[in-house]
């Protein structure tokens, strides 16, 4: 009986070892087929379009995004971006960044979902940063690494990205309320 318990414990520990190793290495475990679908607010994530990020206020006209539309945002080295407001976390000089603009017609919560651990800053039309109201880990099996929520009033806003580890960033601005 004792040997059976030892074998059962060893079998269970071996089953957990790959998951624990994946967690320790920072890599997510493989996603099972037929994973949970995206919530309605994030449904646009799976049909992204390319968009070139703005590098300064003057080039923001080319970086407008409609809420609910997901993009693969093309970034440049963070050192080449003239941010409207200094980023809260600029990241390494070898990181990538950029800006984009969007407008909202009503007051409510907006979620910015991205596919990396880059820094996200929301800037209002006066150039002042908007404080986040919530942070989330995203949906790893969908490719969403993190989410940041902001309570916004009607108006024009800029999203600033800094410290991304590559030149392409999947991004979605989703109205929640």
N, C-alpha and C positions, 0 to 999 in steps of 0.2 A: 504493500500500500504506500509506504513511504517513497519508494522508487517511482511509483506512478505520479505522486504529487510533485516530485522533483522534475520529472520529465514534462509534466503539464506546465509547470512554472517556466521551464526553459523554452518550451514551445511558444508560450504567450509572450515572453520577453523577446524572442527572435522576431515575432510578428510586429512588435512595436519598434524595434531597432531602426528599420529604414525610415519610418516617419520621424523618429526622434533625431536621426542623423540629418534628415532634410531640414527640420526646424533649426538645428544647431548651425547648419551651413548657411541659413538664410534663404534656401531654395524651397519653394512651395512643393508639396507632394504633387504627383501627377493627378490631373483632374479626371474624374470618372466620366464616361460617356453619358450624355443626357443630363448634364448638370442643371441645376435650378435656373430657370429663365430669368432674364433681367427684369427688374421692376419696371412698370410702365414709364416712369419718369426718365429712365436710363435706356429705353428701348432703341434709341438712335445710335447707341454705342457700336452696334455691329455693322453699321453701314457708313463708315467714315469717308470723308472727302479730303483731298489735300488742301492745305491753306498755308501760305507763307506768313510767318509772324512779322509784325512791325518791329523795327529796330529803334525808332524814335517817334515822337508825337506827330511829326510831319508825315510819316509813312503809315500812320494808323488807318488812313482811308482804305488801304488795301487789306487790312486785317480785321474787317468787321465780321462778326459771327452772329447768326440768328440763334437764340436759345432753342435747345432741342435738337440742333444739328451737330453731329460729332465730326471731328476733324483729326487728321494726322498733321499736326502743326510742325512746319519746318522751321527750326530754330538756327541761330548762329551762336558763335562763342559769346558767353555772357559779357566778356570784356568789350565786345563790339556794340552792345546795346546801351543807348542813352535812356535810362528808365525815367518815367515821369516822377517817380518817388523812389528813393533808395530801397532796394529789396530788403525785407526783414532778414532773409538768409540768402546771401548771394552765392554761396557754395564755392567750390574750387575754381580757380581761374580757367581750368580746362573744361569747365561745365558749359552747358548751352542754355540760352535763354531767348526771350522775345516778349512781345506784347500783342494783345488783340483787344478789340473794342466790341461792345455790344450795348443794346438798349433794352430796357424793360418798360412796359406800359403800366404796370401795376405794382403795388407794394406786395412784398412776400419774400419767401425764402428761395434762394437760388443755390443749387449744388453744383460745384465744379468738380468733375471727376477726371482723373488723369491716370495714365498707365505707368507712372514712375513715382519716385520719391522726391521729385523736384519741389522747389518752394513756389507757393502760389500767393500772390498779393492781389487784393481787389482795391482799385483806386476809383474814387468818385470823380465827377466832372470838375470839381474844384481842385483836384490834385491831392486830396487827403485820402489816406488809407481807410478802408472799411474793416472793422474788426470781425474776425470769423465768429460764428455762433456755435459751430460744431465741427468736429473732425471725425473721419471714419477711415477704416482700413480698406474699403472698397470690396470688390468681388474678384478674388484672385483667379478663379477659373474663367472669368470673362475678360481678364486682362486689365481690370481696374485696380490699380495699386492703392490709391487713396482718394478720399473725397473731402471737400471743405465746403461748409455751408455759410452763407452770408444772408442777413436780413437787409433787403434793399428797398428803397423808395423808387417810384418811377423816375427814370432818367437814363443818362449815358454813363457807362463804366468802362474801365480798362482792367484786364487781367494781365498781370505781370508774372512771367515764369522765369525762374533763375535756378541755376545749379542742376540742370538736367544732365544725365550721364550720356546722352546721345543727341544727334541733330533732329530726330523725329520724336514727337510727343503726342500720343493719342489723348484727346481732350474732348469733353462734353460739358456744356453749360446747360443745366436742366432746371427749369422752374418747378418748385415743389408745391408752392401754394400761391 
